Amino acid sequence: SMGTASYILVGTREAEQLSFGSTAHGAGRAMSRHEAIRRFRGERIKQDLESRGIELKSTSWKGVAEEASQAYKDVDEVVNVSHKAGIGKLVAKVVPVGVMKG
């Protein structure tokens, strides 16, 4: 999501047997886009991101609300589960400095 880290993982041999060589490609949504729009305000999210040093550029406050960090599962937990299960080896963690929403 916009305000959380991204991770780079590499596949493992174990993943071929455990998950057809696959792992999560993202944290996954914890709530629908509609629910996120109802619960969050794009302007407020922009303020929060900027207070953490993350620049946000967007053409739509609605689009920002849809992608609120709170609308997603905890990416750290998802990555740790994949890593510990042996289906993805953690290589790097990157943190956002800017976000562009179209």
C-alpha positions as CSV (number, residue, x, y, z in Angstrom):
1,S,0.0,0.0,0.0
2,M,1.0,3.6,-0.2
3,G,2.5,4.1,3.2
4,T,4.1,0.7,3.9
5,A,7.3,-1.0,2.9
6,S,7.6,-3.2,-0.2
7,Y,9.6,-6.4,-0.1
8,I,11.7,-8.3,-2.6
9,L,11.6,-12.1,-2.2
10,V,13.2,-14.8,-4.3
11,G,11.5,-18.2,-5.0
12,T,12.8,-21.4,-3.4
13,R,13.0,-25.0,-4.3
14,E,10.6,-25.8,-1.4
15,A,8.0,-23.5,-3.0
16,E,7.9,-25.9,-6.0
17,Q,6.5,-28.6,-3.8
18,L,4.5,-26.4,-1.3
19,S,2.9,-23.8,-3.5
20,F,3.5,-24.6,-7.2
21,G,6.4,-22.2,-7.1
22,S,4.2,-19.3,-6.0
23,T,3.9,-16.9,-3.1
24,A,1.8,-13.8,-2.3
25,H,2.3,-10.9,-4.7
26,G,1.0,-8.4,-2.2
27,A,-0.5,-8.1,1.2
28,G,-4.1,-8.4,0.0
29,R,-7.0,-6.2,0.9
30,A,-8.5,-6.3,4.3
31,M,-11.6,-4.4,3.2
32,S,-13.3,-3.5,0.0
33,R,-12.6,-0.4,-2.0
34,H,-16.1,0.8,-1.3
35,E,-15.6,0.4,2.5
36,A,-12.2,2.2,2.3
37,I,-13.8,5.1,0.5
38,R,-16.5,5.2,3.2
39,R,-14.0,5.1,6.1
40,F,-11.1,7.2,4.9
41,R,-10.5,10.6,3.4
42,G,-7.8,11.2,0.8
43,E,-6.8,14.6,2.2
44,R,-6.2,13.1,5.6
45,I,-4.1,10.2,4.2
46,K,-2.0,12.8,2.3
47,Q,-1.3,14.6,5.6
48,D,-0.4,11.4,7.3
49,L,2.0,10.3,4.5
50,E,3.6,13.7,4.3
51,S,4.1,13.7,8.1
52,R,6.2,10.6,7.6
53,G,8.2,12.1,4.8
54,I,6.3,10.4,1.9
55,E,5.3,12.7,-0.9
56,L,1.9,12.0,-2.5
57,K,0.7,13.2,-5.9
58,S,-2.8,12.2,-7.1
59,T,-5.6,13.2,-9.4
60,S,-8.3,11.8,-7.1
61,W,-8.9,11.9,-3.4
62,K,-11.3,9.0,-3.9
63,G,-8.4,6.9,-5.4
64,V,-6.2,7.8,-2.5
65,A,-8.9,6.7,0.0
66,E,-9.4,3.3,-1.9
67,E,-5.7,2.6,-1.3
68,A,-5.4,3.6,2.3
69,S,-2.8,1.5,4.1
70,Q,-5.4,0.4,6.7
71,A,-7.5,-1.2,3.8
72,Y,-4.7,-3.8,3.4
73,K,-3.5,-6.7,5.5
74,D,-0.2,-6.3,7.4
75,V,2.4,-6.7,4.7
76,D,5.2,-7.4,7.3
77,E,3.2,-10.3,8.6
78,V,2.4,-11.7,5.0
79,V,6.1,-11.5,4.1
80,N,7.2,-13.2,7.3
81,V,4.7,-16.0,6.8
82,S,6.0,-16.6,3.3
83,H,9.6,-16.4,4.4
84,K,9.1,-18.8,7.4
85,A,7.1,-21.2,5.3
86,G,10.0,-21.5,2.9
87,I,8.1,-20.3,-0.2
88,G,9.9,-17.1,-0.5
89,K,13.3,-15.9,0.7
90,L,13.4,-12.3,1.9
91,V,16.0,-10.4,-0.1
92,A,15.3,-6.7,0.6
93,K,12.9,-4.3,2.2
94,V,12.3,-0.9,0.6
95,V,10.3,2.0,2.1
96,P,8.4,4.6,0.1
97,V,9.6,8.2,-0.4
98,G,6.8,9.0,-2.9
99,V,3.5,7.8,-4.2
100,M,1.7,8.6,-7.5
101,K,-1.9,7.7,-7.9
102,G,-3.6,8.2,-11.3
